[in-house]
Amino acid sequence: MHPTKRTPLLALATLLFMAMGNVALADEQSLLELQRLLSQTRSLQGDFEQVTRDQDGQIVEENTGTFAIKRPGLLRWHIEEPFEQLLVSDGENLWVYDPDLEQVTISTVDEQMQQNSALLLSSDLAQIRANYRVDEVRSEGGQKVFSLSPRRNSQAFERLTLSFQGETISGWELFTALGERSTFSFKGLKANQEIPDHHFDFEPPADVDVLDER
């Protein structure tokens, strides 16, 4: 019996299948490495600066403030200038308080994972895997940079990058479909210091409107 020859189409399909398997394995390994790095930091706090540029590179927005995260799932993100806004997560719920609007919006973390990138900093592996695909890992300027895309369409951004200096996150960038890029940089970082859980409590002020979207 003569050996059966594969048709060019079948051979191509086999190569594509093998390539897809290798890509899936690489993505999973990248995801595990990202989670490993994130999990090295049990808590993190410091100052941040956000600069957003349009597709022509012109600055259209600048924000500064402070933040604190504590695993698993606790986040406090306080934009102080130019317009105050406070985001607080207890791992299940997310409160967004806008003092100028006298309004608090409450939603679930699951619903906001792909709309609010800050939640990624304190999320676990299951949440990252369910909401993001790791497209690329590269070394850049002595840093390890992960590129991620939301698995579902996000109105806030279409891609983000997370940068690590050693074992600690050093910044990230968001890219929108309109060509805007938001760069977040940190300073005064304090890693793995004790932060009491009540720092992540939030009770809406009595005189504000509460929009409960859970």
Secondary structure, DSSP 8 states (H G I E B T S, - for coil): -------HHHHHHHHHHHHHHHHHHHHHHHHHHHHHHHHT-SEEEEEEEEEEE-TTS-EEEEEEEEEEEETTTEEEEEEEESS-EEEEEESSEEEEEETTTTEEEEEEHHHHTTT-GGGGGG--HHHHHHHEEEEEEEEETTEEEEEEEESS--SS-SEEEEEEETTEEEEEEEE-TTS-EEEEEEEEEEES----GGGG-----TTSEEEE--
